[in-house]
Every structure is written in C-alpha cells, then in structure tokens.
Amino acid sequence: MNAAEEKHPVAATQAAEAPQWEHYSKCIHCGLCLNACPTYRLLGVEMDSPRGRIYQMIQVEQGRLRLGKPYAHHMDLCLNCRACETACPSGVEYGRLVEAARSEIERAYRRPWAERWARKFFFDYLLPSRRRLEMAGNVLRMFQRSGLEKALLTSGVLKIMPGRMDAVARLAPRMEKPFFTDWLGRVIPASGGRRYRVAFFAGCIANLAFARLNEATVRLLARNGCEVVIPKAQGCCGALHVHAGLRDTARQLAVANITAFAREGVDAIITNTAGCGAVLKEYPILFERADREWHEPAKGFSARVKDVTEFLASIDFCQDFAPVKARATYQDPCHLLHAQRIRSAPRKLLAAIPGLDLVELKEAEICCGSAGIYNVVQNEMAERLLAAKMRRIDETGADMILTANPGCLLQLRAGVARSTQNQRRVLHVVELLDEAGRKQELT
Amino acid sequence: MKSPPLIRELVRATNTEAVLWRAEDLLLYEYDALSVMRQPEAVVFPTTTEEVVRVVGIAAQQGVSVIPRGAGTGLSGGATVAERGILIALSRMNKIVEIDLENQRARVQPGVVNLDLSRAVEDAGYYFAPDPSSQKACTLGGNVAENSGGPHTLAYGVTTHHALGLEIVLSDGDVIHTGAKFWDRPGYDLTGVVVGSEGTLGIVTEITVRLCRLPEAVKTLLAIFDRVLDATRTVAAITARGITPAALEMMDGFTLRAVEAATGAGYPIDSAAVLLIEVEGLREAVEEQAQAIEAVCRENSAREVRCARSEEERALLWKGRKNAFGALGRIAPNYYVQDGVIPRTRLPEMLEFTAEVEKRYALRIGNIFHAGDGNLHPLIMFDARDRSECERVVRAARDLIAKCVEMGGSITGEHGVGVEKNELMPLIFSEDDLEMQRRIKGVFNPSGLFNPGKVLPTGKMCGELRIQIGAGA
C-alpha cells in the first residue's frame, strides 16, 4: 500500500454512512440484475455489475478487499441509474448502497490531485453558489457567442488534447439568456381559476442552461390552474453531491432547500428534473445517521415533492392541445423510471396530444449515458451507451425524441447532432405539452 | 505486479482486456446464485470459437481445468470452481448469429441472454420457449448446460427440446458440430448428450435453437384457495381431465405474501395457496379450456378464480411468480432453494411432509412449485450468521430430497446437479447407470479437463449435499 492510499482518520458520522448490513444483506447474489446494468451489458464482468459491486462492498467491510484504486474505479464506473433496483426481486436499495460506498471512498481513499482539485472546484465552489454559477454561465455564454467555441470544436485542436476533451466539449450546454434566475422569488398566478398552489424547484445549472424549459414548466403549471411560487432562497438540490459521496455538502444544500420551501404553504413541490426529483424525495436518507434533527423536516419536505409529469398526470390536466403531426419516441430517464418508479405518467400526458404517434423505444429503460456528470467524467463508457441508444432510436423511425430530464436532453441532443440520419428534435415532455397547448390557444 | 506465465499465455491467446487475474477481480468469481466456492486462477473472456480453442489448448497443456460460465445465475454451483481451474466466461460471446424466421430457427452464441433472444423475434411473432425464472439475466449457453426449464415446461418441454444443434470445443481442441437446423439427423443424438451435461463434456460455442410461434390467445387464471391441500389436489385433477395448461404453478401463502410485497401484482395475501394457470392456443380452444379449469378449481373448493383482464395484469402476475425467490430475500437475509421432482399426484403428501420438516428443524419454508410437472422449490429461510441454523438448513434440505426420491421422483428438476448434488446421484442411479455416464464423460473429456468435481459423484462425501451454507456473503 502506498502512502497516498493509507486510510484517513475516521469521523464518526461518516463511518456510519458506509454500506450497512441491513441493506446489503438483502442481496442474495441471484444475478437477475446483471442484464439490466448498462456497464455489465457492455463489459460483461462481475466487478462492473450491481451484484458484483455489492459483493465488493461486503468484502471491503469484511477486510477481504482493500479500499483502493480498483474498488474506487468500479464504484465510479457505476452510473447510479438504478435499473438494477427495478430488476431486483429482493428489494435491494442499490442507489443507497453505492452512494454510501462512495461516501466511504471519499473518506478513506485519496484521489489523484487533479481529480481532487476539479471535484473541489465543481462540487464545493461552483454548484452551491448561485452567484458563481451565474458568473460561470456568463463567461461560457460569451465564449459560445463569440464563435470561439465553434472555432475550437472545428479546429481539431481538442482532438489532440488528452482525456477525451473533444467529446466532452461537445456536451457543453447552450447558455440560455435571459437566465431563469430572474424568476426566483416570483409568484406566478394561475390562469383561469386557481385550483392548486405549488412551488417550483428551479435547480442550479438548469437556471442557466434550461431557462426556456423552466419557463415552459411554470407556464404549463399555470395553465393547469396552479399558482406557482418560486422561492428565492432555494438552491442546488445536492443530487450530484450525493452521487459523488459528498454527503456533508449535500446535507447543507438539503437544509437550505427544506428551509426555503418550508415557509410556503403549497400542495406540491414540482421539479422538471428527474435526477433532482429523486434526491429531493430521498432527503430523509441523508439525515438517518447525521444531523438527525433534520430527519423529520426532511420527511415533511420530501412527501410534497412531485415530478412535473407525475403531478400533471395525477390531476385533471388540461387536454386542450393543437395536433402535433409527428412520430415520436420516449426515452425513460433513469431517475424517473427506476428511482421514482414513474413510467405511465409521461406516457399518459403524451397520449393526450392529438396526432402524436408515440412508438415505444426498445431498451427505453436502459441509461443513455448522461447520468448527471457521468458523460463528462466517464466519457468513454457514456459514448458507448449513447451509440447503442441512438441505434435503438433509429430503429423506431421517430422524427421526435422525447424524454423528461435535462441531462438526458443534452446527451440525446449530442447523439442526434453526430447522427448521420435526419436531424431530429429532442424535447422534454413539458416542452411539447407547452408548445401544443400554446398553439391551441392561438387558434 | 507481474503476471504469472499462465496469464501471459492466456493474454497471447486472446488480448489483455480478455483476461482477469488480479486477486481483487478473481474474488468476484467465487460465487454464483447458489453459494460461495473457490476462486479461479484466471477468468478469460473469449469472443470467438478460435479463442476458446486456444484457451482450452493452453489449459490442457498446463494441466489446469476449465470451467465454463454464463451469467452465474445457476443454483447448483455449476459455474464456480470446485477444485482448481480457470473460468471461461462466455458473457462477451453474446451475438445472435442468424435469425431464420421462415424455418423458425436461430443460431446464437452462448452468451446471449435468454430473454434477449425472445425480444429480438417477438415483433415477428416468435419466441424461445424455455423460460427459467432467471430468463432476463441467464444465458442460452447456461440453459444448454443445465437443460433449463421454467413455468412453461409443462407444455413445451425443457431446453433439450429446443436446442437442435451445437458447436462444441473438445478437450483436445477439436471443434465438433452436432445436430442441425432440421429435426432427426441420422446417427447418435450427441446434442441430447451434451445438453444438460453442465459443462463437463466440452465448451459449447454456438447453439441452433427452435423458435416457437407466439400463441394467438393466452389466458391466465389465478385460483385462490383457503387450504393448501385443496390447491395441491386441484393440480392432478386438472391434468386428469385431459387438459395440459401451458403453465401450472403453485405458491403457498407465505411465499405469495412476500411476492405481493415485492410486486403488488394483486396476489391475495390472506389466502393459503394460489395456483397460477395459463392456457394458450387458438382463441376458441383457450376459452373452453379456461372454463373447464375454472370448474375443476371450484369443485376442489377454490375460494375464487380470477382471470387476468389485460396484458399488463398478466405480466404483473408472472413478474410476481418469476421474482418469487428474490422476493423472499425480503423476509430473511438468506435462503436455500431446493429443487426436487415428484409425481404430481403426490403433491398433497409432499406438502404435509414439508410442514413436518419445517417443524422438526424449527425453520420457515416457503413453497413454490412448477406444480404441473411435480417440480418443487421449497425455499428454506435462514440467517447465515447463525451457525446452528445453517446446519439445520442442510439437514432439512437433505430430508426433503430423500423424500422426493422415496416417492419415485428425482433429486433435481431443473437447477442441475453441479457441486451441490453430485454425491446424491447414487440415490437415483445404480452403479451401472453411473458407470455408463462416466464412460460417456471419458469419451468427450478423457483428461477430466472440463468442470471437474461436478455432476458425477466424487465419493468424498457420499450421500450428502455438498453446499456450504452461509459461506461468504
């Protein structure tokens, strides 16, 4: 063992967040998860399967396996898509296990310095601060508008850079001015009579890169009789932190959000982002073994969180849509389907649009490779998953690709951009509903 | 860390990405779905038959045995290492080579997942009939090795009825082809010999399978009983009327409560047992059969007979059944599933005996049967941290199997012999029977290179179940 891999002193609460017997003992190593796992499907090795990852966690705990680089590698390579949870007959909560394992890795394993620095900048400095995010967004926007980005991408300079810079740079989202940050703190009245009062969870990067999607979401909610509160003090949900094992920061962000939304008497807290929604619904888990006093408030908060498709499908939603003449297919976002178990809601909403021919996508339950920032940090694997996804999409003959999560949108748009087939629109379900609804109002 | 010479040769025969040999990787190949065994000395992932030939050649030359492995979902330890050896993992040989719909055939590599084959041909109206509960993960190569069955075995038979031809790498590196796309090739039925041989005769590198047409109509009934005895009696009563359902499954109350918690399929949690019965075929015939079955159920005191009203409802009922083993993982940290066969007429008696065993050893046993073909899956629940309980589990399993044999049944229906039951083989075979099997093995695998210590008794633990309950996880 080299010095860099020596264990660090253990903080009591963090040690308690390692994978727990009560959770991993549910795994009976039957292997029914294997073919549901995107990394196993591509690599075919146990180490990169859900069953194998759980087995490794157990061996680490029992001292048969060192908590070192290979272990960290296999845990990092997991997309945390949680398709294995859907496949698992024993009810193993794999997401919780891998998140705990990553928190333990964070405590006991020292990553290479460049990785540590990049993680610190992104997770601790950038994401938690709206001001810094906005500054970064402005810089990126200038870069994109000046033509510098295009020049860089077409020059081929990035192709000779190490670490797949070229592929990663192509994933950078468009910065959408005006940013949605202007809307924070506002209350949008319901159009028609007020039937519900809901709060909108705006996200962090989405305020900059999905400003139009956020606006469409608020408009659609208002059109469905919702008065929409957008609390100003809200911030990043902490999902990326939880996935990366940074539970202390995640807890700070959670506390900020629980407090920000606690003041609002609302029927539901709505998000259009499946990854955020999943963690918002699981805030109580963060407070099971640390900061226990927040456990109850977290439960109260999480009970009100709803994905926008889930909420709309549960009410008598406005079905007054202009016809959309398109053949479309729908890719299930993993954190909607597997983490939140929402499958029928988006399909029910889409079925209400006249003219829309929805073709089921084979393997729609398999991750597209986006997975938060996975497509940046594990670009090679993400690219292979995207290629497989695009082949399945091509088979459908769809001219419109729908999904329900911004991360998936970015990934699928990157897939369409490099496809040799016709360019196809890639939309959030909400965007299409908003578009078809507004068109109908104009006619 | 420098790789040993064996590893360097294996890499030369394949490529660096295709060989695992570091301790932290081999650790992950000491288990399958049954238990924890030994670690292999290497795991090789060939992608072509030629690579398999080269790997087998190296193993033969170096005197290490070779164990084939698919997805490692087996329940008798067949894909784990019993003595010493390298694993040939076939998960990357997962191409469907040819689909010939006109002739209802497909040629596949052994690593293709069972359900993936059915999915690939479902739009055209076909499927691969053998449907083990692990079908969403298990491989066709594994199905061939274990001669797997499933709920629909009752009407469609097991893998041997659907595997028509094989490409096999022998221990001397020769590649032979058995069978063909068509039925009834002259000469000895070597396909039939190799299917179910659990990797002890050779490494299967390609399989020609039969594809079945999806039925015009399917009807799935759920018969609910307040007494287990009534459910078991109904099974023989149905077949006695000359009806062969496509599937006829039984779950007891204990099991279906866990299943219901796992899937929410609508299984009645207050009942003592249910029968899940499926009939399929032409629309009119299916209707008639369903009515006849419902009548038999009612005659045998079924409280209620439900019919799945939609494809979703049907799929959910089957999801519940197929996930039943795992669902019991919610109740106790570990379970040991037994796999025995009895004549279906003796189900009531067998269930009484199981209840006795449960009491005798102070254990909880869930009962899931492929009732139609008398294939039992008692699931013995335990906590591996309790040593005394582990011992009782093995003794209970031994008693259950002995009872199956006594009733004129078998020590395994579909999970295979593997390392678990090879010492039990003398319970159902005479010494002459076993000698004939040994001689056949000697013809294919004279040096004992392939999967040693499996299927045939080694004589080391005569008459005992060879399973280490509670080892590892």
Interface residues (C-beta under 8 A of the other chain):
Chain A: Y24 S25 K26 C27 I28 H29 C30 G31 L32 C33 L34 N35 A36 G44 V45 E46 M47 G52 Y55 Q56 I58 Q59 R64 L65 R66 P70 Y71 A87 C88 P89 S90 G91 V92 K362
Chain B: L20 R22 E24 D25 L27 L28 Y29 Y31 D32 A33 F45 A71 G72 T73 A89 S91 R92 N94 G111 V113 L115 D116 R119 S134 K136 A137 C138 A261 A262 K322 N323 A324 F325 G326 A327 L328 G329 R330 P333 N334 Y335 A473
